[in-house]
Amino acid sequence: MAWSTAIFLIVAMSLCIPLYALRVKGQRNRRGRGAAEREEQLERKLGGELAELRDRVETLERIVTDQRYGLDQEFDRLKTGARRSG
């Protein structure tokens, strides 16, 4: 191999390697942005589900403690009945 060819290859490689590194870094950044967007979407979805579950628990608490259903009275009756027999 001639010296001129070797010098040309060294110069070409020294220019191509940084360009390749920039390309790879750009691809990683794009993937990183995509992952961040997916995480945001998941966070919003989980936040919505959490709010929905809180609403459902509040509704169940209202039902359980509502006098119309008589659960409080039934619990009291069972407690006093258990005390009498025990």
C-alpha positions as semicolon CSV with decimal commas, in nm:
position;residue;x (nm);y (nm);z (nm)
1;M;0,000;0,000;0,000
2;A;0,133;0,341;-0,091
3;W;0,185;0,607;0,173
4;S;-0,064;0,834;0,005
5;T;-0,333;0,564;0,022
6;A;-0,260;0,501;0,390
7;I;-0,277;0,873;0,469
8;F;-0,603;0,902;0,276
9;L;-0,756;0,611;0,471
10;I;-0,645;0,756;0,804
11;V;-0,795;1,096;0,720
12;A;-1,116;0,938;0,591
13;M;-1,153;0,725;0,906
14;S;-1,079;1,019;1,133
15;L;-1,366;1,206;0,966
16;C;-1,611;0,917;0,944
17;I;-1,582;0,791;1,301
18;P;-1,704;1,117;1,464
19;L;-1,988;1,141;1,209
20;Y;-2,092;0,785;1,289
21;A;-2,077;0,862;1,661
22;L;-2,302;1,166;1,611
23;R;-2,549;0,955;1,416
24;V;-2,564;0,688;1,687
25;K;-2,604;0,954;1,956
26;G;-2,891;1,111;1,760
27;Q;-3,066;0,775;1,736
28;R;-3,031;0,724;2,109
29;N;-3,173;1,070;2,177
30;R;-3,475;0,997;1,958
31;R;-3,531;0,670;2,142
32;G;-3,492;0,853;2,472
33;R;-3,759;1,105;2,376
34;G;-3,991;0,824;2,275
35;A;-3,938;0,650;2,607
36;A;-4,004;0,973;2,796
37;E;-4,328;1,024;2,603
38;R;-4,436;0,666;2,678
39;E;-4,360;0,721;3,045
40;E;-4,571;1,040;3,045
41;Q;-4,860;0,857;2,881
42;L;-4,836;0,575;3,132
43;E;-4,821;0,825;3,419
44;R;-5,134;1,003;3,294
45;K;-5,314;0,671;3,251
46;L;-5,221;0,554;3,601
47;G;-5,320;0,891;3,747
48;G;-5,661;0,861;3,582
49;E;-5,706;0,507;3,710
50;L;-5,605;0,615;4,060
51;A;-5,862;0,897;4,057
52;E;-6,129;0,654;3,935
53;L;-6,046;0,405;4,210
54;R;-6,060;0,677;4,474
55;D;-6,407;0,777;4,352
56;R;-6,521;0,416;4,370
57;V;-6,387;0,373;4,723
58;E;-6,562;0,693;4,834
59;T;-6,886;0,563;4,685
60;L;-6,847;0,230;4,863
61;E;-6,774;0,408;5,192
62;R;-7,093;0,611;5,152
63;I;-7,294;0,296;5,082
64;V;-7,152;0,107;5,377
65;T;-7,210;0,388;5,625
66;D;-7,553;0,490;5,490
67;Q;-7,832;0,431;5,748
68;R;-8,079;0,325;5,476
69;Y;-7,888;0,006;5,426
70;G;-7,894;-0,059;5,797
71;L;-7,545;-0,200;5,805
72;D;-7,442;0,013;6,102
73;Q;-7,745;-0,106;6,297
74;E;-7,680;-0,466;6,196
75;F;-7,318;-0,439;6,311
76;D;-7,431;-0,290;6,642
77;R;-7,689;-0,566;6,687
78;L;-7,428;-0,832;6,618
79;K;-7,183;-0,669;6,859
80;T;-7,436;-0,647;7,143
81;G;-7,560;-1,000;7,070
82;A;-7,205;-1,132;7,085
83;R;-7,148;-0,955;7,417
84;R;-7,464;-1,103;7,568
85;S;-7,385;-1,459;7,466
86;G;-7,011;-1,433;7,554
